[in-house]
Amino acid sequence: MSSRATELRKGTVIEKDGDVLVITEYHHSTPGNLRAIIQMKTKSLTTGATGSIRASSSDNFEVAYLDRRKCQYLYREGTEDYIFMDEETYEQFQLPASLAEESMGFVKENTTVEVTFHDSKAIGIALPPQVILEVSWAEMAVKGNTATNVKKDATVETGMKVKVPMHVKEGDRIKLNTDNGDFMGRAND
């Protein structure tokens, strides 16, 4: 489906030069009597590379069709790929670490997530806004620092390192924001 540059927005996925790009920033400006200029920053969903596009308001772009399916994360194969299984067809497939490395710190084995496909090829995962993970290691709290907003290092069960308040200890279940990895609180089980 073709769309004019003025119809695109942040988060829209387009196809350009054989690549699938998500628009991460979108600025439309009309300087004085001049024609409108549209500046877009993009990230490739196939390679992870970032770039920018400068377009006029009359330029057309091909909007990509994406398919999202519920899939179960099974395991990591070496350091290269993550192995998932489609929950409807039970078909297993690989998602390269270059496309999913940032997100996989929030996903533990045997968890169901939405995987994004383009032309039957997995290109990324969609995370919920927050996840609950168990703290597998945390620094010891220093006496006197517990009253202030001091943070300490901790590692969650997926191996991801996070900053948590001093009162959090090993074995605690905590909520993490998947956008930035920030501590949101203890999980109420």
Secondary structure, 3 states (H helix, E strand, C coil): CEEEHHHCCCCCEEEECCEEEEEEEEEEECCCCCCCEEEEEEEECCCCCEEEEEEECCCEEEECCCEEEEEEEEEEECCCEEEEEECCCCCEEEEEHHHHCCCHHHCCCCCEEEEEEECCEEEEEECCCEEEEEEEEECCCCCCCCCCCCEEEEEECCCCEEEEECCCCCCCEEEEECCCCCEEEECCC
